[in-house]
């Protein structure tokens, strides 16, 4: 007589599949915000690097001409709005943006933020709330700003550096990201 042995079907049950899908969903819910924060922080590091570069060029300009450059308006965008994509700097067209060439500052590649420079040469008012206290007699001076809205949510990030402060100042920075 032959014994009939019931063989177990190989595969996953519906409950096992639902558990796996739930675990993958939980991991994705954790990973996406962490990745987004990492991406924002890496883009914000551009502002720090570029502002340090602008400061170095301003100091070199001052060493040669005994004054800082006049006001340089926002570039490469004309505003601080949504800047989700990077833009190459197109200089040398004879417009006001060529003041960056006078400063001898051109980034190596495209940028996410827009940049500008204020100075006493242009008669700009000096702000006192940018991470430094200015003695009343400090002249000449400059302030460089980086601004942009990387995730296009309406909250602009602003970073500053000045002739009175070698560190980049971000007034609304929280945990290294804006």
C-alpha positions as a printed NumPy array, in Angstrom:
array([[  0.   ,   0.   ,   0.   ],
       [  1.228,   3.328,  -0.865],
       [  1.259,   6.081,   1.716],
       [  0.076,   9.323,   0.447],
       [  2.129,  12.101,   1.932],
       [  0.759,  15.538,   1.59 ],
       [  3.436,  17.902,   0.348],
       [  3.388,  21.43 ,   1.611],
       [  3.053,  24.017,  -1.112],
       [  6.095,  26.211,  -1.371],
       [  5.645,  30.017,  -1.335],
       [  4.498,  32.883,   0.861],
       [  1.171,  33.335,   2.481],
       [ -0.811,  36.515,   2.08 ],
       [ -0.082,  37.497,   5.694],
       [  3.67 ,  37.129,   5.164],
       [  3.508,  39.306,   2.04 ],
       [  1.503,  41.987,   3.87 ],
       [  4.072,  42.062,   6.67 ],
       [  6.914,  42.522,   4.162],
       [  5.041,  45.328,   2.385],
       [  4.356,  47.045,   5.736],
       [  8.047,  46.863,   6.71 ],
       [  9.11 ,  48.307,   3.354],
       [  6.567,  51.128,   3.764],
       [  7.863,  51.999,   7.221],
       [ 11.471,  52.03 ,   5.999],
       [ 10.52 ,  54.261,   3.056],
       [  8.639,  56.646,   5.364],
       [ 11.795,  57.042,   7.433],
       [ 14.307,  57.134,   4.566],
       [ 12.649,  59.769,   2.349],
       [ 12.676,  62.64 ,   4.914],
       [ 16.216,  61.749,   5.985],
       [ 17.376,  61.835,   2.373],
       [ 15.559,  65.13 ,   1.727],
       [ 17.272,  66.722,   4.727],
       [ 20.636,  65.424,   3.57 ],
       [ 20.071,  66.856,   0.083],
       [ 19.075,  70.275,   1.538],
       [ 22.158,  70.359,   3.771],
       [ 24.45 ,  69.505,   0.864],
       [ 22.932,  72.303,  -1.234],
       [ 23.188,  74.74 ,   1.694],
       [ 26.912,  74.01 ,   1.911],
       [ 27.202,  75.709,  -1.484],
       [ 26.17 ,  79.007,   0.113],
       [ 28.841,  78.683,   2.807],
       [ 31.577,  77.895,   0.289],
       [ 30.573,  80.625,  -2.165],
       [ 30.285,  83.305,   0.539],
       [ 33.74 ,  82.426,   1.843],
       [ 35.018,  82.766,  -1.735],
       [ 33.318,  86.151,  -2.154],
       [ 34.866,  87.32 ,   1.119],
       [ 38.343,  86.282,  -0.024],
       [ 37.895,  88.119,  -3.339],
       [ 36.604,  91.231,  -1.545],
       [ 39.636,  91.255,   0.752],
       [ 41.959,  90.87 ,  -2.247],
       [ 40.113,  93.707,  -4.01 ],
       [ 40.45 ,  95.855,  -0.887],
       [ 44.183,  95.115,  -0.656],
       [ 44.646,  96.386,  -4.208],
       [ 42.221,  99.337,  -4.373],
       [ 41.788, 100.307,  -0.68 ],
       [ 38.011,  99.946,  -0.959],
       [ 35.495,  97.165,  -1.449],
       [ 33.503,  96.81 ,  -4.661],
       [ 30.336,  98.787,  -5.201],
       [ 26.983,  97.068,  -4.855],
       [ 26.609,  93.904,  -6.938],
       [ 22.995,  92.893,  -7.501],
       [ 21.501,  89.41 ,  -7.218],
       [ 22.888,  86.875,  -9.636],
       [ 22.341,  84.416, -11.338],
       [ 18.638,  84.945, -10.562],
       [ 17.101,  88.397, -10.206],
       [ 15.263,  87.382,  -7.008],
       [ 15.525,  85.034,  -4.039],
       [ 12.528,  82.929,  -5.03 ],
       [ 12.283,  79.282,  -5.969],
       [ 15.708,  77.939,  -6.884],
       [ 15.139,  74.196,  -7.104],
       [ 17.478,  73.822, -10.087],
       [ 21.04 ,  75.045, -10.391],
       [ 21.95 ,  77.732, -12.932],
       [ 25.208,  78.431, -14.742],
       [ 26.649,  81.916, -14.442],
       [ 26.649,  83.651, -17.832],
       [ 28.988,  86.623, -17.421],
       [ 30.722,  88.883, -19.897],
       [ 27.648,  90.188, -21.697],
       [ 28.269,  93.8  , -20.683],
       [ 25.423,  93.957, -18.16 ],
       [ 25.456,  94.883, -14.479],
       [ 26.254,  91.266, -13.596],
       [ 29.75 ,  91.815, -14.991],
       [ 30.57 ,  93.477, -11.661],
       [ 31.301,  89.887, -10.547],
       [ 34.109,  89.865, -13.111],
       [ 35.463,  93.101, -11.624],
       [ 35.544,  91.309,  -8.282],
       [ 37.221,  88.392, -10.11 ],
       [ 34.629,  85.992,  -8.718],
       [ 33.161,  83.308, -10.932],
       [ 32.018,  79.979,  -9.485],
       [ 33.352,  76.715, -10.869],
       [ 29.908,  75.483, -11.87 ],
       [ 26.174,  76.099, -11.587],
       [ 24.708,  77.4  ,  -8.324],
       [ 21.417,  76.945,  -6.478],
       [ 21.526,  80.276,  -4.631],
       [ 21.576,  83.86 ,  -5.846],
       [ 24.312,  86.14 ,  -4.516],
       [ 24.719,  89.882,  -3.971],
       [ 27.087,  92.322,  -2.283],
       [ 26.304,  95.529,  -0.37 ],
       [ 28.972,  98.08 ,   0.56 ],
       [ 29.561, 101.594,   1.78 ],
       [ 30.908, 102.479,  -1.684],
       [ 27.318, 102.312,  -2.992],
       [ 25.907, 104.182,   0.005],
       [ 24.003, 101.082,   1.182],
       [ 22.798, 101.12 ,   4.791],
       [ 24.737,  98.799,   7.06 ],
       [ 22.643,  96.167,   8.842],
       [ 23.494,  95.31 ,  12.453],
       [ 21.639,  92.032,  12.763],
       [ 23.829,  89.838,  10.579],
       [ 25.832,  87.922,  13.14 ],
       [ 28.158,  90.766,  14.045],
       [ 28.196,  94.019,  15.933],
       [ 29.703,  96.855,  13.975],
       [ 31.799,  99.488,  15.743],
       [ 30.54 , 102.933,  14.778],
       [ 33.794, 103.834,  13.039],
       [ 34.121, 100.78 ,  10.761],
       [ 34.643, 102.03 ,   7.239],
       [ 34.899, 100.688,   4.601],
       [ 32.691,  97.602,   4.859],
       [ 30.836,  95.025,   2.773],
       [ 28.121,  92.427,   3.317],
       [ 27.648,  89.489,   0.94 ],
       [ 24.366,  87.573,   0.875],
       [ 23.245,  84.231,  -0.535],
       [ 19.514,  83.604,  -0.839],
       [ 17.198,  81.043,  -2.36 ],
       [ 14.265,  78.708,  -1.829],
       [ 15.628,  75.254,  -2.659],
       [ 12.433,  73.255,  -2.164],
       [ 10.108,  75.973,  -3.528],
       [  7.946,  76.017,  -0.391],
       [  7.932,  79.807,  -0.041],
       [ 10.535,  79.922,   2.762],
       [ 13.674,  81.631,   1.554],
       [ 17.045,  80.823,   3.077],
       [ 19.424,  83.759,   3.632],
       [ 23.116,  83.497,   4.495],
       [ 25.478,  86.43 ,   5.138],
       [ 29.167,  87.145,   5.503],
       [ 30.778,  90.535,   6.058],
       [ 34.04 ,  92.382,   6.348],
       [ 33.536,  92.37 ,  10.136],
       [ 32.811,  88.651,  10.473],
       [ 34.713,  85.776,   8.872],
       [ 31.946,  83.282,   9.613],
       [ 28.825,  82.733,   7.544],
       [ 25.704,  83.751,   9.434],
       [ 22.28 ,  82.19 ,   8.811],
       [ 19.674,  84.009,  10.929],
       [ 16.978,  81.312,  10.716],
       [ 19.11 ,  78.206,  10.511],
       [ 17.947,  75.184,  12.509],
       [ 20.122,  72.088,  12.94 ],
       [ 22.406,  73.009,  10.059],
       [ 19.605,  73.349,   7.499],
       [ 17.288,  76.156,   6.605]])
